[in-house]
Amino acid sequence: MLNRRHFLATQGFSLGSLALTWLMERDGIAAAPAKPTLERPTFDLKQKQPHSEPRAHAMISMFMQGGPSHVDLLDPKPELSKHHMQDYSGGDFKFDSTDQASRKLFAGPWKFRPHGDCGTELSELLPHLGDVADDICVIRSMRTGVNNHGQSILALQSGVVVPGRPSLGSWMTYALGSENDDLPAFLVLRDPASLPVEGVYNWSNGFLPSLFQGTVARPTEPRIANLDPPPHMQGKPQERFLEYLNQINREHLAERPGENDLAARIASYELAAKMQSAAKEAFDISGETKATQSMYGLDRKESREFGTRCLIARRLVERGVRFVQLFTANQEWDHHGGIITSLPKVCLKIDQPAAALVRDLKERGLLDTTLVHWGGEMGRLPVIQNEKNIGRDHNTYGFSQWIAGGGVKGGLTYGATDEIGHKAVENVVMHHDYHATLFHLFGLDPHRVAFPRATGTSQLIETQQARVVRDILI
């Protein structure tokens, strides 16, 4: 029979090695077995290093909620003019409003012409954008493929079509932190008329710590409320009070390690104190020259409000804010009817300020490192909706947006829709391709920007086969 001594010898052990292991364990020298960490991580907005050399350091997104008509603004289609008001038999249109649907092609009354040295063709509704044509890249092959406003907004804002996920600005600030200690890293400048469709989901932190949620500025003055302390607290009294309060908060947090919501709340209170001077200065445009204010359209009633927000956005990135997003009003571009009068009206509101933002950033040497985006969640169909009050129905299968700066080639058009502007057919850019390209410009690998959850690690781009659109990059 095999005795214990023979068994140990044949297995490569010896009594000496067993004794040594026992002695090491008794003395605490042997390594402890691996255990999962039970400590919850902490988060902050300190500036973080990207994975590679970035071209962009900040982003301003002008989100045109409702869906601008690409075939009337950015994507000229001669075939529409050739077959205007004729029934079209070659498309499998997906209508949102089936009761008013038709298959009659409609060419808008607005003419296109080439602009700049690049010759990019743009609508006469966007004359100011034409002045900066050499600085922008028009993508004419965007696609989300989900034909409702909410789902397409969520696809572009958070990568998926269901609510509850972190927005693009939240992912950016989570990955890169802030370049400014006195202002929020992610600021939202909403329209005074209303919140956009999907409301707060547009700037939600989702499952990321609440520290990374977008901070919403008020649509009218004061943009940030309650910045001024009461008279009896101004100066040294407030300073001493805040020092004492900060000490209590830190002691409270130290007794509750890993409580991310508590840490975020304390950080927001501390930031609020710093914003008393920084935010007031950043949002105050009275010191801007009359020429600058006029360039943004502040001397015209149609563009004054949006122009003010565009000018504030420039001032914010100038002061180190990472991500600024401007929204137009709920469904302002959703022209199911009355497009002949409604589209020129909203273009008067945004065209001059949006172009001025590009020009102003360039003149100040900021465009090279600031990525500027303009676009909505969809385009419009090339056929008539509502023949009694002509409009266009939703189209998420091929639409346009433009981007500028931050490592993007100017004076470029990329991709194409079919002959009538219905579907993207050349160099299609899905929403996850767009996100991968943005991350690349910021020096981020989207597969390394991840957040651990109980259900597994989550990312902005997860199951989709995303590509970086390198043809549009410098």
C-alpha positions in Angstrom: 0.0 0.0 0.0 1.1 3.6 -0.7 2.0 5.3 2.6 1.8 9.0 3.2 5.5 9.6 3.0 5.8 7.9 -0.4 2.8 9.8 -1.7 4.3 13.2 -0.7 7.7 12.2 -2.3 6.1 11.2 -5.6 4.2 14.4 -5.8 7.3 16.5 -5.6 6.7 17.6 -2.0 8.8 17.2 1.1 8.2 17.5 4.8 10.5 20.5 4.8 8.5 22.4 2.2 5.3 21.7 4.0 6.8 22.8 7.3 8.1 26.0 5.7 4.7 26.8 4.3 3.1 26.3 7.7 5.7 28.5 9.4 5.3 31.3 6.7 1.6 31.3 7.1 2.0 31.4 10.9 4.3 34.4 10.6 2.1 36.2 8.1 4.7 36.0 5.4 2.9 33.9 2.8 0.9 35.9 0.3 -2.8 36.1 1.1 -5.1 34.5 -1.3 -6.6 36.8 -3.9 -9.9 38.3 -2.9 -12.2 40.7 -4.7 -11.9 44.2 -3.5 -14.7 45.3 -1.3 -13.8 49.0 -1.5 -16.0 51.2 -3.7 -14.0 53.4 -6.1 -14.1 57.1 -5.8 -14.5 59.6 -8.7 -13.5 63.2 -9.4 -13.2 65.7 -12.2 -9.5 66.0 -12.1 -7.9 66.3 -15.5 -7.0 62.8 -16.9 -4.6 61.7 -19.6 -6.2 60.4 -22.8 -5.0 57.1 -24.3 -3.2 58.8 -27.2 -2.3 62.3 -28.4 -5.6 64.2 -28.8 -6.5 66.7 -31.5 -9.6 68.0 -29.6 -9.7 69.2 -26.0 -13.3 70.6 -25.9 -16.5 70.2 -27.8 -19.5 72.4 -28.6 -22.6 70.6 -29.9 -25.4 72.5 -31.4 -28.3 70.0 -31.4 -31.1 70.9 -33.8 -33.9 69.0 -32.2 -36.7 67.9 -34.5 -34.7 67.0 -37.7 -33.5 69.7 -40.2 -34.4 68.9 -43.8 -31.1 67.9 -45.3 -32.4 68.0 -48.9 -33.4 71.7 -48.4 -30.2 72.7 -46.6 -27.1 70.6 -47.0 -27.7 67.9 -49.6 -28.7 69.2 -53.1 -30.6 66.8 -55.2 -31.1 67.8 -58.9 -33.4 64.8 -59.4 -35.9 66.3 -57.0 -36.1 69.4 -59.1 -36.3 67.4 -62.3 -39.2 65.3 -61.0 -40.8 67.9 -58.8 -44.5 66.9 -57.8 -44.2 63.6 -59.7 -45.1 60.3 -58.0 -42.0 58.2 -57.1 -42.2 54.5 -57.5 -38.7 53.4 -56.5 -38.6 53.9 -52.7 -39.7 51.9 -49.7 -40.4 54.9 -47.6 -41.1 54.5 -43.9 -43.7 57.1 -42.9 -44.3 58.3 -39.4 -47.6 60.0 -40.3 -49.2 57.5 -42.6 -52.6 59.3 -42.8 -50.9 62.3 -44.5 -48.3 60.3 -46.5 -47.8 60.6 -50.3 -45.2 59.4 -52.8 -45.0 62.8 -54.6 -41.5 64.2 -54.8 -41.0 67.7 -53.6 -38.2 70.1 -54.4 -38.0 73.0 -52.0 -38.0 76.5 -53.5 -34.6 77.3 -52.2 -31.6 77.3 -54.5 -28.2 75.8 -53.8 -24.9 77.2 -54.9 -21.2 76.5 -54.3 -19.3 78.3 -51.5 -15.7 78.9 -50.6 -12.6 77.6 -52.3 -13.9 74.1 -51.7 -17.1 74.6 -53.6 -19.4 73.0 -51.1 -23.0 73.4 -52.2 -25.3 74.9 -49.5 -28.8 76.2 -49.5 -29.5 79.9 -49.8 -31.2 79.5 -46.4 -27.7 79.2 -44.9 -25.7 82.2 -46.3 -23.6 82.7 -43.3 -22.6 79.1 -43.1 -21.4 79.4 -46.7 -18.9 82.0 -45.5 -17.2 79.4 -43.4 -17.6 76.5 -45.9 -13.8 76.0 -46.1 -13.7 75.3 -42.3 -16.5 72.8 -42.0 -17.0 69.1 -43.0 -20.5 68.3 -44.2 -21.4 64.6 -43.6 -24.2 63.7 -46.0 -24.5 60.0 -45.1 -25.6 60.0 -41.4 -27.9 57.2 -40.4 -29.5 55.9 -37.2 -32.3 53.8 -38.8 -34.8 54.4 -35.9 -37.5 56.6 -37.3 -38.9 58.2 -34.1 -37.5 61.4 -32.5 -36.9 59.9 -29.0 -35.0 56.7 -30.1 -32.9 58.6 -32.7 -32.0 61.3 -30.2 -31.0 58.6 -27.7 -28.9 56.8 -30.3 -26.9 60.0 -31.1 -26.7 61.2 -27.5 -26.1 58.0 -25.6 -25.3 55.3 -28.2 -28.5 53.2 -27.7 -32.2 53.7 -28.3 -33.4 53.2 -24.8 -33.2 55.8 -21.9 -31.0 55.4 -18.9 -27.6 55.4 -20.4 -24.9 58.1 -20.0 -24.9 60.9 -22.5 -21.9 61.7 -24.7 -20.9 64.7 -22.5 -21.0 62.5 -19.4 -18.7 59.9 -21.0 -16.3 62.6 -22.1 -16.1 64.2 -18.6 -15.8 60.7 -17.0 -12.9 59.8 -19.3 -11.1 63.1 -19.4 -12.1 65.2 -16.4 -12.1 69.0 -16.5 -9.6 71.6 -17.4 -11.2 74.1 -15.0 -11.7 73.9 -11.3 -14.2 76.8 -11.1 -16.8 75.8 -13.7 -18.7 72.6 -14.5 -17.0 70.3 -17.0 -20.3 69.6 -18.9 -22.7 72.5 -19.4 -26.1 72.5 -21.1 -27.5 75.7 -22.7 -31.2 74.9 -23.3 -33.7 76.9 -25.4 -35.9 79.3 -23.4 -39.0 78.0 -25.1 -38.9 74.4 -23.8 -36.8 71.3 -23.1 -36.0 69.1 -26.0 -37.6 65.8 -26.6 -36.3 63.2 -24.1 -35.6 66.1 -21.7 -33.0 65.4 -19.1 -32.0 62.1 -20.8 -30.1 64.3 -23.3 -27.5 65.2 -20.6 -28.0 62.3 -18.1 -25.1 60.6 -16.3 -27.1 57.3 -16.6 -25.3 54.7 -14.5 -22.1 56.9 -14.2 -21.7 58.7 -10.9 -23.9 61.9 -10.7 -20.7 64.0 -10.7 -20.7 63.5 -14.5 -24.2 64.8 -15.3 -24.6 67.9 -17.4 -25.2 71.1 -15.5 -28.1 73.0 -17.0 -27.8 76.7 -17.2 -31.0 78.8 -17.0 -32.3 79.9 -20.4 -32.5 83.6 -19.3 -30.6 85.8 -16.9 -29.4 84.9 -14.3 -28.0 81.8 -16.1 -26.9 80.4 -12.8 -29.2 81.2 -9.9 -28.2 82.2 -6.4 -24.6 83.1 -7.1 -24.7 86.1 -4.8 -24.6 85.5 -1.0 -26.7 87.7 1.2 -25.1 91.0 2.2 -24.3 89.9 5.8 -22.4 86.8 4.5 -20.3 88.4 1.9 -16.5 88.4 2.2 -14.8 86.9 5.2 -17.9 85.6 7.0 -18.8 83.4 4.0 -15.2 82.3 3.6 -15.0 81.1 7.2 -18.4 79.5 7.0 -17.5 77.6 3.9 -14.2 76.4 5.4 -16.1 75.1 8.4 -18.7 73.5 6.3 -16.1 71.8 4.1 -14.4 70.3 7.1 -17.7 68.8 8.4 -18.5 67.4 4.9 -15.1 65.8 4.5 -15.4 64.2 7.9 -18.9 62.9 7.1 -17.6 61.5 3.8 -14.6 59.9 5.4 -16.9 57.8 7.6 -18.8 56.7 4.4 -16.1 55.7 1.9 -17.3 54.9 -1.6 -20.6 56.8 -1.3 -20.4 58.3 -4.8 -23.6 60.3 -4.7 -22.6 61.9 -1.4 -19.1 62.7 -2.8 -20.7 64.2 -5.9 -23.1 66.3 -3.9 -20.2 67.7 -1.8 -18.2 68.4 -4.9 -21.1 70.2 -6.4 -21.5 72.4 -3.3 -17.8 73.2 -3.4 -18.0 74.0 -7.1 -21.0 76.2 -6.5 -18.9 78.4 -4.1 -16.2 78.7 -6.7 -18.7 79.6 -9.4 -19.8 82.7 -7.5 -17.2 84.7 -9.4 -16.2 82.4 -12.3 -19.7 81.7 -13.6 -20.8 85.3 -13.4 -17.7 86.3 -15.4 -18.1 83.5 -18.0 -21.8 84.2 -18.7 -21.4 87.9 -18.8 -21.1 89.0 -22.5 -21.3 92.7 -21.8 -17.5 93.0 -22.1 -17.5 91.6 -25.7 -16.9 94.1 -28.4 -19.9 95.4 -30.4 -18.3 93.9 -33.5 -18.2 90.4 -31.9 -21.8 90.7 -30.7 -22.9 91.8 -34.1 -21.0 88.9 -35.7 -23.1 86.5 -33.6 -26.3 88.3 -34.6 -27.1 89.9 -31.3 -28.3 93.0 -33.1 -31.1 91.1 -34.9 -34.1 89.9 -33.0 -34.3 86.7 -35.0 -30.9 85.5 -34.0 -30.3 87.3 -30.7 -31.2 84.5 -28.3 -29.4 81.7 -30.1 -26.4 84.0 -30.8 -26.1 84.8 -27.1 -25.9 81.1 -26.3 -23.3 80.5 -29.0 -21.2 83.4 -27.7 -21.5 82.0 -24.1 -20.4 78.6 -25.4 -17.2 80.1 -26.9 -16.5 81.9 -23.6 -17.0 78.6 -21.7 -14.6 76.5 -23.7 -12.2 79.4 -23.6 -12.2 79.0 -19.9 -11.6 75.3 -19.9 -15.1 73.8 -20.0 -14.9 70.3 -21.6 -18.3 69.9 -23.2 -21.0 72.4 -24.0 -24.3 71.5 -25.7 -26.9 73.9 -27.1 -30.4 72.8 -27.8 -33.1 74.3 -30.0 -36.7 74.1 -28.7 -38.8 71.0 -28.7 -39.6 69.9 -32.3 -38.5 73.3 -33.7 -37.2 71.5 -36.8 -40.0 69.0 -37.0 -41.7 70.3 -40.2 -44.5 67.9 -40.9 -46.4 70.8 -42.3 -45.8 74.4 -43.2 -42.2 73.9 -44.2 -42.2 76.7 -46.7 -42.6 79.3 -44.0 -41.2 77.4 -40.9 -37.8 76.4 -42.3 -36.7 79.9 -43.3 -37.8 81.2 -39.9 -35.7 78.7 -37.9 -32.7 79.2 -40.3 -32.8 82.9 -39.5 -32.4 82.0 -35.9 -29.4 79.7 -36.1 -27.4 80.3 -39.3 -25.5 83.5 -38.4 -24.7 82.5 -34.8 -23.5 79.0 -35.8 -21.2 80.3 -38.5 -20.0 83.1 -36.2 -19.0 80.5 -33.6 -16.7 78.7 -36.1 -15.2 82.0 -37.3 -14.7 83.3 -33.8 -13.0 80.2 -32.5 -10.7 80.2 -35.5 -9.8 83.9 -35.0 -8.9 83.2 -31.4 -6.8 80.1 -32.2 -9.3 77.8 -30.5 -10.8 75.9 -33.5 -7.8 73.6 -33.9 -8.6 72.1 -30.4 -12.4 72.7 -30.2 -14.7 70.3 -32.0 -17.9 72.0 -33.2 -21.0 70.0 -34.2 -24.2 71.0 -35.8 -27.1 68.7 -36.6 -30.2 66.9 -35.4 -31.5 63.4 -34.8 -32.8 62.9 -38.4 -33.5 64.5 -41.7 -36.7 64.6 -43.8 -38.2 62.6 -46.6 -38.0 63.9 -50.2 -41.7 63.3 -50.7 -44.6 65.5 -49.6 -46.4 65.0 -46.3 -49.8 66.9 -46.1 -50.4 68.2 -49.6 -52.7 70.9 -48.2 -49.9 72.4 -46.0 -46.7 70.9 -47.4 -44.3 69.4 -45.0 -41.8 66.5 -44.9 -41.9 63.3 -42.7 -39.1 61.8 -40.7 -36.0 60.3 -42.3 -33.3 58.6 -40.2 -32.0 56.4 -43.1 -30.0 59.2 -44.7 -29.4 62.8 -43.4 -26.7 65.5 -42.9 -24.8 67.2 -40.2 -21.6 69.2 -40.2 -18.6 69.3 -37.9 -15.6 71.6 -37.7 -12.3 72.0 -35.9 -10.6 69.6 -33.5 -8.7 67.6 -36.1 -11.5 67.5 -38.8 -10.7 68.5 -42.4 -12.4 71.7 -43.5 -13.9 72.3 -46.9 -15.0 68.7 -47.3 -18.2 66.8 -48.1 -18.3 63.2 -47.1 -20.7 60.4 -48.0 -23.8 60.6 -50.1 -27.5 59.7 -50.2 -29.3 58.3 -53.2 -30.4 60.4 -56.1 -33.5 61.8 -54.2 -31.9 62.0 -50.7 -33.7 59.2 -49.1 -31.1 56.7 -47.9 -27.4 57.0 -47.2 -25.6 54.8 -49.9 -22.0 55.9 -49.9 -19.6 55.9 -46.9 -22.5 55.5 -44.4 -21.8 56.9 -41.0 -23.9 55.3 -38.2 -24.2 56.9 -34.9 -21.7 54.5 -33.3 -19.2 55.4 -36.1 -19.7 59.1 -35.2 -19.1 58.3 -31.5 -15.9 56.3 -32.3 -14.6 59.2 -34.4 -15.3 61.8 -31.7 -13.5 59.6 -29.1 -10.5 59.2 -31.5 -10.2 63.0 -31.9 -10.1 63.3 -28.1 -7.4 60.6 -27.9 -9.7 58.0 -26.4 -10.1 54.3 -27.2 -13.8 53.7 -26.8 -13.2 50.1 -25.6 -11.0 51.4 -22.8 -13.5 54.0 -21.6 -15.5 51.6 -19.5 -17.5 51.6 -16.3 -17.8 48.5 -14.0 -21.3 47.5 -13.1 -22.9 44.6 -11.2 -24.0 43.3 -14.6 -20.6 43.7 -16.2 -18.5 46.4 -17.7 -20.4 49.1 -19.8 -19.1 51.3 -22.5 -20.5 53.9 -24.9 -19.9 51.6 -27.8 -20.5 47.9 -26.9 -21.9 45.5 -29.4 -21.8 47.6 -32.5 -19.0 47.3 -35.1 -17.9 51.0 -35.0 -15.3 52.5 -37.2 -13.3 55.7 -37.0 -14.2 57.8 -40.1 -10.5 58.6 -40.9 -11.3 60.1 -44.3 -12.6 63.3 -42.6 -9.6 63.7 -40.3 -6.5 65.8 -40.8 
